[in-house]
Every structure is written in C-alpha cells, then in structure tokens.
Amino acid sequence: MAKVVIIGATGLVGSNLLGLLICNNKYADISIIARTLPMELPQRVEHIPLNDGEYSFSTNIDIAYCCLGTTMKKAGSKQAFLKVDLDMVVDFAKKAKDAGVKRFAVVSSIGANAKSRNFYLSTKGKVEEQLKALGFERLVIVQPSLLLGKRDEKRFGEDMGKVLYSVFKFMFIGPLKKYRGIQASDVAKAMIVLTEQGMGTVTVESNMLQDFSNKYQDLGTGANKT
C-alpha cells in the first residue's frame, strides 16, 4: 500500500486527485501540504501546514504529486508568479527527492518550452528541465490543454476559453487534437496511472492523457472513505 504526498490539492486537478486517492484503499496514507484544509478529511489523511513556504514531510513517502499553479492576475506580478509556478514546484521536488521519494508527478502545460517567448510556457518549460535534472526513478510530466471542470474560483480568461472551445471544438482534429480541452478528473486519473507504471521520465500531452485516464479502473479501486 502506497504512501503519497500532494501539494496543490485545493486546485482543480489537485482536488480531483485527492478525491480519487481518498476513495482508493491502495493508498494507506495521504499527506496534504496546504495552508488550510480543503475539506473534511478521513483520518488517514494528514494535513501538513504550509507556512510562508516552509514545511517538511515524512521520509517514507512512495509517491509525490505536484498540482501547484496560479495565474498572472492572481499572482499580481511575474515575480510572484515565478514564486509559485517555478520556485515552489522545484522546492517541493527537491524536498521529495531528499526524503527518498522515487516517483514524482507534476502538472505542466501543453506547449511548455523553456525557450518559448511566452512567459507562462517558458516558466513551465524551465520547471520541467529542473525536475528532469533531479533524477527521480519515475518522473511523470502531464501537459494538459484547457482544463474543464468546476473551480471554486472564477478565472475570466479560462471561462472565456471554455466558451470558445465549446463552439469550435469540432476543429480540434488531426494535429490540433492535442489542444482539445480535458476534464481535470481525467488528468488526475492519468497521473495516477502513469505514476504507477514503468520507470524513467515520461511527458504526456493532453490528447494522450485521455487514453491513460481510461485505464484508471484497471488499476483496481476500492471504496474506502473512512
């Protein structure tokens, strides 16, 4: 039975991931790094307070999941954005590596490229490069396109993107297929499947994430919400 730690469990992908792990009795212990608890949690879920970026966790963790992410509007500046989407992600990965975690999964973005002129995509690309350098036995980088699902917070740009996608989704075929919107729950399922499979580093774009999500039930799930 695996022990896991999650940071970013209050976000769209992270909350779906947490829900899946809680409902699966294969995961004996779940640790959440967060400022506040996202929900009423079962006893086997531990809350690790996040205070000014400082925290520590057990050395007997098997899998670490990183679902951190913000927006320029919410962050307020490029520097603040980098603190969350780059510094906090890499810091979490380094802490996980030092604690002996062998399997690590992170939510990146379709089009991530350290050399991109787009600040957001460049940041995501730099994160990917730094994580690869840490040498996890299994590193899963998921690159979703437009995330579909209900957020607790409103994101105007994302909401507009969803509206436009619903109108023009018929165009996302062939080379554009990887830009199709994807349910956050499917991204979470794919992360679990990919993290449990194989060794080495794998980068999976949005359209392929759906295929791995469809394999989630094959892992075997058991209702265990106590």
N, C-alpha and C positions, 0 to 999 in steps of 0.2 A: 504494500500500500504506500503510495507516494505522498510526500510532504511538499507543499508548494507555498510560494510567497508571491504576492501580487502588489504592484504599485500602479495606481491609476484605476482602482476598482470602482470609482464613482463616475467614471466617464461612460460613454455609450458602449464601446466594446468591452471595457473592463467590468461594467456591471453585468453584462450578459455572460462574460467569462466566469465571474464569481458565482452567478446563479447556477451555471452548469456544473461547476466543481462542487458546490454545496449539495446538489442533487445526485451526485455520483459517489457511491461509497468506496470507490477505488482510492479516493483522496482522504487519507486519515486525518491530516492536519492541514489547515489553511491559515496562512498569516497574511494580514492586510496592512499595508503601510499607507496610512491616511491621516489627515488632520482630524477628521470626525468620522464616526461610523456611518456607513451609507444606509444601513437598515438594521432591523433587529436580527441578530445573527445567532446561529446554533453554537453550542458550547465548544465544538471542535474548531471554531474559527477564532483566531487570536487577532486582536487589534494592536498594531504597533504604532504609537503616536508619531506623527511627523511634525517635529518642532523646528522651524527655521532650517529645514533641510537635514537635520541631524536625526539619526535613528540607527539601530543595529538589529540584527536578527540572528536566529539560531544557525549553528554550523551544520546541522543535519538536514538541510533542505535539499530536495531532489531536483525540483524544477522552479525556475523563476520566470514570471510573466511581467512584462512592462507594457502598460497601456497608457502611458503618460502622453499628454498632448494639450496644447492650448491654441488660442488664436491671437493674431496681432491685436485685434480690438480688445480682447480681454486682458492681454499682457500689457498693452499700453505703449510698448517700445520694442525695438529689435533686441535690445539688451535683456529686457525682461523675458521676451520670447525665448531667447537662447538659454536663459537660465533654466527654463522648464524643459523645452524640447531637445536640448543638447546636454547641458551640464547635469541636470538631474537624472536623465536617462543613462548617461555614461557612468555617473557616480553609483547608481543602483547596480549597474552591470559589474562594476569593479568590486563593490561590496559583495555581490553574489559570487563572483569568482574567488575572492579571498575566503569566503565562507565554504568553499568546496562545491558550489553548485556546478553541475556538469551540463545541464540542459537549460537553455535560455531562449525565450521568445519575445519579440518586440513588434509593436505596431508601427510601421513606417508609412510610406505613401507611394502610390503609383507615380512613376516619373522621378523618384528620388535620384539625385545625382549631385555629388559634391562639387562638380564643375558647372552646374546649372547657373544661369544668370538670375533665376527666380530664387529669391531669398528663402522661401519656405522649402522648396525642393532641394536647394543646396544644403540647408540645415539637416534635412532628413538624410541626405547622402553622406554628409560628414559623420553623422551618428552611426550609420551602417558601417563605414570604414573603421571607426574606432572600436565598434563592437567586434568586428571580424578580427582585429588585432589582439583581442584578449584571449583567444584560443579556447573557447568552450568546446567540449566534445560534440555538442549538438547546438547549433545556433539557427533559430528559425526567424526569418525576416518576412513579415507579411506586408504586402503593398496594396491595400485596398484602394479603390477609387471612391466615388461618392458613397458615404456611409448612410444607409437607410435605417430608420428606427426612430423611436420617440426619445428625445432628450428631455432632461429636467430643465435645461436652459435653452433659451432661444438664440439661434445663430442665423442672422438675416441672410448672409451670403449662402450658407448651406441650405436654408429653406428655399431660397430662390433657385438654387441648383437642382433641388428635388423637383420643383415645379417644372422647370425646363426639361429635366430628364424624363419626367412622365409624358411630356409632349413629344419629345424627339427620340425616345428610347429605341424606336424601330430602326434608327440609323446606326445603332451600335452593333454592327456585324463585321465579320472579317477582321482586319487589322484594328478596328475600333472596339472590338469585343472586350478588350481588357479594361476599357473605360466605363463599362456598364456599372450602374450602381449595385451595391451589395448590402444585404441586411447585416447589421452589426452582429446579430446572433450567429450568422453563418461564418463570419470572420472568427468569432470566438471558438466555434466548433472546429474550424480548420486549424486554429492554433494548437488546440489540444491534440488533435490527430497528428499533426506534423511534429510536435514536440516529442511525442511518444515513439515516433518512427525513426529508425535509422541513426546515422552518425553524420558528422560534418556540418557544413553550412549550407542552408537552402534559402533561396529568395523566391517567394511565390507571389505572382501578380494577381490582381483582383479576379479575373475570369477563372483562374485555376483554383482559387480559394473555394469557389463553389463546389468544385469536384471533391475536394478534401472534406468539406463540410458534410457532403452526402455520405461519407464513410464514417461519420461520427458514431452512429449506432453500432457499427461493427466492433467498436472498442469494448462494448459492454457497459451498460449503465445500470445502476441500481438506485431506486429511490431511497434516500437516507437523509431526511431533513431534520433529524433530531440532533 
